[in-house]
Amino acid sequence: MKRLKCVALAALVATVLAAKAEEVPQGDTANGQRVYLREACFTCHGRSGQGGAYGGPAPILAHTALPFESFREEIRNPVNNMPAYSDAVLSEKEIVDVYAFVESLPGARSPKDISILNN
């Protein structure tokens, strides 16, 4: 029974990842970085998308686990302290580009990969 649950969970994760890969429009990573800096996203989310605590906890964006549509919805209609960015402020193309940028950032490293922590 336990093995069946693991197989089902693995299949679900694979399906979600495949759907995420299919739904993501192509973005311009360099422009996404410019927009990320211009709109001061780094103030809360950090320069490398590591998250932060300015004005409350801000999620990690580096190599985000959010599918594009969820990422876009959070920008347009945020659920927490983040300001909403209308189309007049941030175009759909710019959102795609910012998504491409945060996806390009390396995610958190495992402590095993940090040599000073393994001495």
N, C-alpha and C positions, 0 to 999 in steps of 0.2 A: 504494500500500500504506500509506504514511504517513497519507494523508488518511483512509483507511478506519479506521485505528487511532484517529485523533482523533475521528471520528464515533462509533465504538463507545464510546470513553471518555466522550464527551459524553452519549450515551444512558444509560450506566451511572450517571453523576453525576445526571442528571435523574431517573432511576428511584429512586435512593437518596433524593434530596431530596423527591420526591413521597411515598415511603413514610414518611419522617420526619414530614412534615406531617400525614399521615393518622393516625399512631400516637400523636401527642402529645395527652394529655388536657388539657382546659382547666384552668389553674391560676390562683390568685390571686397576682398579682405582688407586691402590698403585703405579704401574709402571708408569701410566700416570702422577701422581704427581712427581715422580722422573724425568721423561723426561721434564716436564714443568719447573722444577727447574734447571735441567742440561742445558737446552737450553736457559735459562734466559728469558722465556716468561713473568715471573713476572716483569721484568724490565719495560715493557710497560703496561701489562695487570693487574698488581697487584698480590700479593701473594694469594689473595682469589678470583681472577678473576674479581675484581671490576672495572677494566678499569683504565685509567690514561691519563696523558698528556705529558709523556716523549717523546720528539721528535715529538709532535703532538698528537691529540686525539687518544687514543687506545680504541677499543670497550670493553664493558663488556663481559666477557666470562662465568661468573658464571651462571649456568643453562641456557646455550645459547639457543636462539630461532632458531638458524641455524640448518637445517637438516644436517645429517652427510656428505652427498656428497658436500654440499655447504661449510661446515667447511673444509673438505679435500681440495677442490679446492682453497680456500683462503690460505691455507698453501702452496700449490704447486705453485700457481700463484696469489699472493696477488695484490690487486688493489691499495693499498696506500703505505705507507712507510715501511711496514713490509718486511723483506727479504724473498725470496723464499727458501723453504726447499726442496731440491731434495731428491730422494730416498736414495742417498748415505749418506745424513745427517740425515734424519728422515724416518724410514721405515713405510710401510703401517700399520703394527702392532702397532708401536709407535703412529701413528696418531689416531688409534682406541682407544688406551689407554688414550691419552691426552683428547680425546673427552669424554670418560667415566669419567675422572677426573673432567673436567669442568662442565659436566652434574650433577655430584654429589655435587657440591658446591651450597650452598643456594643462591638463587637470592636476589635481593634487598628487604629489608623489607619495609613494609608500614609504613609511619610516625605514624599511629595509634598504631602500635605495639611497639613503642619506648616510654617507660613511661615518660622519662624526657621531651619529646616534648608535652606531654598531661597534664602537670601540670599547 
